[in-house]
């Protein structure tokens, strides 16, 4: 009887090319070390590959003299898939050749592997593109990533000293804008460079062009890229990328079943500020039903005023003394005051600032020591209006935008201590606060507070940190199984928010 052996899947390595400088961005350091959304550009890029299931390990080719900078980033961020950090060459070609040499070390005769070459300064790469590239390598030896050109491309020539003149306008339908990663069988890209080495005029700006020119019989498959997989090259790219990171929303992972919730919440301590009614009360009730010890605090039930630091300290201290731990701190308290700023009195302004901004700051500061002990999480809440201030909502919108910035800042500040910080962004939700401001609204037009509470628990039980999690009503036209990236969700959410308050 013959035994069939399942073919071993080749190892897949991501090679992050970080040999560029910051000259076009106007920097004295390599642009991949520029900070965007609180982290170096290359850290965002490496994190993407760290989280990719199809990537086994990562090699970094860094600009000469800056290898120690990458070593520090890798160590601090726990990027365990990064196995080697090598100095790049003086040209893109030389850098790729160094990577090919490193990848070939230790390979047995006849052994091959998949390799994805990616620009370090493309920090918005989606998991979908990575997966598509790796899947394509099961059928093809070379893979590129590209998107259609939205602009008309022209070919020009110079004429004397009179400037440029158009000589050709290619058919835009056949034109694509190349991105990275570019993916290959290691044996293929190594062979292409070996042939290219015999060309005294060899010069290329990307690796697919090397295969195209020197291995013309090898087809290069094209994977669909993404518009937001942009390259940070010009000063304006820094601004756009930073804004995309700020607006990106994340889908929280749901637990498998009821038993999973009970297992994860039993014995845990939750402190819920704003727990008298609405979302906070629902979080408290659901968490308690799964075995958590919950302290639901509110002005109307326990006399807890979140804008009073002593009340916050006393609440946390009581919870800790009675249970010996605090795993999660949630703040859903807020006030919504509508009106023109010039016509708003000082008392109303102070109330909005105290409850919507200073209270979360005080709660965060007071919670830190307890959450650091349990490696717990602080959960804050924002509003869809955080992306752009609106007339007559100046106080509310601006304080809710502050919650997003506070979340992102604290998630970085507390990462080393294992404390996670996230921010839930529900669309219009049926809560007493909203009813007080707008009266009764059409049935079915609002999210239920319980739905937001359920998602909030999913966030608490996840490993997410520094994220804005959108909670929206289910749209039957959307494929719930589709894994949209945070940036796809961000763009969709910005459009949805035009109608939200």
ZIQUILIN-V614820 format. One record per helix or strand of 2 or more residues. SS is the DSSP state (a for helix, b for strand). FROM is the first residue (numbers start at 0). LEN is the number of residues. Records with the same first field share a line. If there is no record, write none. Layout:
SS: FROM-LEN ; FROM-LEN
//
This chain:
b: 11-7 ; 34-2 ; 38-2 ; 56-6 ; 81-6 ; 113-6 ; 141-7 ; 154-4 ; 163-5 ; 175-10 ; 219-5 ; 268-5 ; 292-5 ; 327-4 ; 376-7 ; 419-7 ; 428-2 ; 446-2 ; 467-4
a: 30-3 ; 40-10 ; 66-11 ; 91-13 ; 126-10 ; 171-3 ; 185-11 ; 207-7 ; 234-13 ; 257-8 ; 277-12 ; 308-15 ; 340-3 ; 345-29 ; 383-4 ; 393-20 ; 414-3 ; 431-7 ; 448-12 ; 485-14
//
